[in-house]
Each structure stands twice: as C-alpha cells, then as structure tokens.
C-alpha cells in the first residue's frame, strides 16, 4: 500500500489526497522560474548591479575567512535520512515568540536595501507578508517607519543599533512600539563597524561618491541606473529621522561609528529590558556563556550570529556555536540563527541542531537585487520546497520532529 492509499471499512483501498508537497507555484515569479537556488539569484544580481553595490551585499570583513567558514561549516553538517515513514503530510509551520509562521524562516534585518532595488525594504516586507513569515526592519532602512507601517504584515519585528544618545533611542522605540513591532532585535556584535576591504577599495560611501571608473561601471548597468534615476538614490531615511542628515561622502562603517554606542554593556542591556515592553532578542550571540547571561537578564531570545562574517574576520561560524548554546539555554528562550544559510536544506540542518528558526540575509538580498519582490517570493518558495523535501527525507512530518536528525 502506498503512502497515498489507505483501507476503508470494507478493506478496499481508497485514495486520500496527498500533501501539496514540494511543488512550486510556476509562473508566480514569471521570469525567475528558471532559478533553482540562491546562487542563481547571486549570479543575476552580479550582472544587474554596479560592482560597488554588489560587493556591499556579497562582501565581508577583512579577507572574508569568517564568511567562507560559515558556508563550509554548514556543508559539513549531515542530515540523517529516515526511510519507510508516512510523510504524505509535512507541516513546515511553527511559532516564533508566540506568533504563527508558515516557515521557520525570518527575513533578517539588512541595511541600505534601497541600493539594490527601489524601496527594497518594502519589497522584502511584502514578500515576507505574502509568504507568511516575519520581517525585521533595520535601523539602517532606506524607508521611514510610516512607509513600513503601511506595507508590512502582522509579523513585523524591528532591529536596533544602539545610539550613543539613549534619549534618541527611546524616542525611536516608542514609535516602533506604536507601529505594532512587538519583537525587538538588539544587534550586539557591532561595537565598531567591521573593516570591509571591498567597500574601502570601491570607495563605497553615502551618498554615492562618483569617479570616472564608477560612472563607467554604472553606465554598464542600465537597468539599475534607470531605476535609481527614476526613484532616487538611496539614503538611510530612518537613521536620518533619528540623528539628522547623514554626512556626505562617508563610508557606511564611518557613519555607524559616528552615531552608534561603543560603550553599551550588560548594565545598559538591563536598562533597555526595563524600557522595552515587547519581546527582546540579542542578535550577535556566539557562545553559551553570553546566551546564559542574556537569559538571566530576562532576554526572550538570541540570534546566534557572526553578522554573516561582516564584522570580525576569523571568528567561529554560527552553526559551530549553535549546539553548545542549545545545550545551555535550549527550551528557556527562543534560539534563532543566521550567517551562511542559502537553502531550505540549510534551514533543516539548523532546526535539527536545535534552532527554532533561521534568519536569511544574503540569500534574499541576491533575489531582491535580481528582481525585487517577485524574485524574493520565488527565493522563499524555493526554500520552502527544499525544507519540505529535507523534512520528508528525514521522516519529519513537523518542525519539532526534525530535532536531533543531524550530526555536526
């Protein structure tokens, strides 16, 4: 008897409708149906964007060894197949901080999205809404809170870079709470901005600082250029709402270093916990001791992260850090992870090692740069298919059933 058949009361085989399973929705993303994985979108993004913009997405700190290690460490994680299981119905949904999500996936906070696609932050938010997953708005967004409030779905979270001026931070957070952002991610791995070689070599700054080589590069990418001319060059609109106009000609790292606190410590974290009424998450936790300390402070969750390798070159990968953090605080707080995740199979590996969900950065940004909202929706659909397949192959009919089905 096959997995799609069962006996009725008379012993005769009858058919029951199988799970819709891993089929994609052909045509929904139009010209992106031929894209099979994140790398396909990466290639398209590299063709559409000027080099300095593509390198801002693709690059990392220093010689990029941490970014490389994120990818290689994930490849070494092995899922454990399980045969002869009824997997005709596989449920990829979960709950994150009490909120239902169709996938254990979150669109991570990323800055300067307007440089890849006009109003890219809103395109990401719409794609997340359509896919039924959370979207995290970054402090470095290129749209205002009003813009996002009108666009984002109910699963809206906010990421905070802590400002030097606490009064400014509190003023921003009051507005964030009023606009329905119930989960706050505090990024804690950026006491200073990462030293990113590609950005320095390219002279990547805000506003864009032009030279003859850059103008020639832009001229070779007419689709991107036309969109920027029509919609306007990107600016850190939300950041400017809080601290005022961005100094011209500064690198992104320099802007952040000028305005963000490098003194924020555990006592300050306790202060933030007292002032934020919603769920509070630390993004950038890399070891069990810090996760335990966060739990003692009443923090609701952590994002195991090395910022995609964009901060400290030479650090341990996120997935290597995950098992010890799960062992230390698993069950006591929500554990998310990012850095290096490019497929639904990668997501399955993280869940199998104990994470509650995965935040996606570059994977969706490649898609955004390749084709806006439609491409992001296609990328998320691919990840759903890959996750569904990995779950079925491991005999996991639900997210919880994936636990323990991987070896690091």
Secondary structure as the mmCIF struct_conf table of DSSP 4:
data_model
#
loop_
_struct_conf.conf_type_id
_struct_conf.id
_struct_conf.beg_label_comp_id
_struct_conf.beg_label_asym_id
_struct_conf.beg_label_seq_id
_struct_conf.end_label_comp_id
_struct_conf.end_label_asym_id
_struct_conf.end_label_seq_id
TURN_TY1_P TURN_TY1_P1 UNK A 3 UNK A 4
STRN STRN1 UNK A 5 UNK A 7
TURN_TY1_P TURN_TY1_P2 UNK A 9 UNK A 10
BEND BEND1 UNK A 11 UNK A 11
STRN STRN2 UNK A 13 UNK A 15
HELX_LH_PP_P HELX_LH_PP_P1 UNK A 17 UNK A 19
TURN_TY1_P TURN_TY1_P3 UNK A 21 UNK A 22
TURN_TY1_P TURN_TY1_P4 UNK A 26 UNK A 29
HELX_RH_3T_P HELX_RH_3T_P1 UNK A 30 UNK A 32
TURN_TY1_P TURN_TY1_P5 UNK A 33 UNK A 34
BEND BEND2 UNK A 37 UNK A 37
HELX_RH_AL_P HELX_RH_AL_P1 UNK A 38 UNK A 48
BEND BEND3 UNK A 49 UNK A 49
HELX_RH_AL_P HELX_RH_AL_P2 UNK A 51 UNK A 58
BEND BEND4 UNK A 61 UNK A 61
TURN_TY1_P TURN_TY1_P6 UNK A 62 UNK A 63
HELX_RH_AL_P HELX_RH_AL_P3 UNK A 65 UNK A 76
STRN STRN3 UNK A 78 UNK A 79
BEND BEND5 UNK A 84 UNK A 84
BEND BEND6 UNK A 88 UNK A 89
STRN STRN4 UNK A 94 UNK A 96
TURN_TY1_P TURN_TY1_P7 UNK A 97 UNK A 98
STRN STRN5 UNK A 99 UNK A 101
BEND BEND7 UNK A 102 UNK A 104
STRN STRN6 UNK A 105 UNK A 107
BEND BEND8 UNK A 111 UNK A 111
HELX_RH_3T_P HELX_RH_3T_P2 UNK A 113 UNK A 115
TURN_TY1_P TURN_TY1_P8 UNK A 116 UNK A 116
BEND BEND9 UNK A 117 UNK A 117
TURN_TY1_P TURN_TY1_P9 UNK A 118 UNK A 119
HELX_RH_AL_P HELX_RH_AL_P4 UNK A 120 UNK A 131
TURN_TY1_P TURN_TY1_P10 UNK A 132 UNK A 132
STRN STRN7 UNK A 134 UNK A 137
TURN_TY1_P TURN_TY1_P11 UNK A 139 UNK A 140
BEND BEND10 UNK A 142 UNK A 143
HELX_RH_AL_P HELX_RH_AL_P5 UNK A 145 UNK A 151
BEND BEND11 UNK A 154 UNK A 154
STRN STRN8 UNK A 156 UNK A 160
HELX_LH_PP_P HELX_LH_PP_P2 UNK A 161 UNK A 162
STRN STRN9 UNK A 163 UNK A 163
BEND BEND12 UNK A 164 UNK A 164
HELX_RH_AL_P HELX_RH_AL_P6 UNK A 166 UNK A 178
TURN_TY1_P TURN_TY1_P12 UNK A 179 UNK A 180
STRN STRN10 UNK A 183 UNK A 187
BEND BEND13 UNK A 189 UNK A 189
BEND BEND14 UNK A 191 UNK A 192
HELX_RH_AL_P HELX_RH_AL_P7 UNK A 197 UNK A 202
TURN_TY1_P TURN_TY1_P13 UNK A 203 UNK A 203
STRN STRN11 UNK A 205 UNK A 206
BEND BEND15 UNK A 207 UNK A 207
HELX_RH_AL_P HELX_RH_AL_P8 UNK A 212 UNK A 219
TURN_TY1_P TURN_TY1_P14 UNK A 220 UNK A 220
HELX_RH_AL_P HELX_RH_AL_P9 UNK A 222 UNK A 231
HELX_RH_AL_P HELX_RH_AL_P10 UNK A 237 UNK A 243
BEND BEND16 UNK A 245 UNK A 245
HELX_LH_PP_P HELX_LH_PP_P3 UNK A 246 UNK A 247
TURN_TY1_P TURN_TY1_P15 UNK A 248 UNK A 249
STRN STRN12 UNK A 250 UNK A 251
HELX_RH_AL_P HELX_RH_AL_P11 UNK A 252 UNK A 259
STRN STRN13 UNK A 260 UNK A 260
BEND BEND17 UNK A 262 UNK A 262
HELX_RH_AL_P HELX_RH_AL_P12 UNK A 266 UNK A 275
BEND BEND18 UNK A 278 UNK A 278
STRN STRN14 UNK A 279 UNK A 285
BEND BEND19 UNK A 287 UNK A 287
HELX_RH_AL_P HELX_RH_AL_P13 UNK A 288 UNK A 296
TURN_TY1_P TURN_TY1_P16 UNK A 297 UNK A 298
STRN STRN15 UNK A 301 UNK A 304
HELX_RH_3T_P HELX_RH_3T_P3 UNK A 307 UNK A 309
TURN_TY1_P TURN_TY1_P17 UNK A 310 UNK A 310
BEND BEND20 UNK A 311 UNK A 311
TURN_TY1_P TURN_TY1_P18 UNK A 313 UNK A 314
HELX_LH_PP_P HELX_LH_PP_P4 UNK A 315 UNK A 317
HELX_RH_AL_P HELX_RH_AL_P14 UNK A 318 UNK A 329
STRN STRN16 UNK A 330 UNK A 330
TURN_TY1_P TURN_TY1_P19 UNK A 331 UNK A 332
STRN STRN17 UNK A 333 UNK A 333
STRN STRN18 UNK A 334 UNK A 337
BEND BEND21 UNK A 339 UNK A 340
BEND BEND22 UNK A 343 UNK A 343
HELX_RH_AL_P HELX_RH_AL_P15 UNK A 344 UNK A 352
TURN_TY1_P TURN_TY1_P20 UNK A 353 UNK A 354
BEND BEND23 UNK A 356 UNK A 356
STRN STRN19 UNK A 357 UNK A 360
BEND BEND24 UNK A 361 UNK A 361
HELX_RH_AL_P HELX_RH_AL_P16 UNK A 362 UNK A 393
TURN_TY1_P TURN_TY1_P21 UNK A 394 UNK A 395
BEND BEND25 UNK A 397 UNK A 398
HELX_RH_3T_P HELX_RH_3T_P4 UNK A 399 UNK A 402
TURN_TY1_P TURN_TY1_P22 UNK A 403 UNK A 404
STRN STRN20 UNK A 406 UNK A 407
#
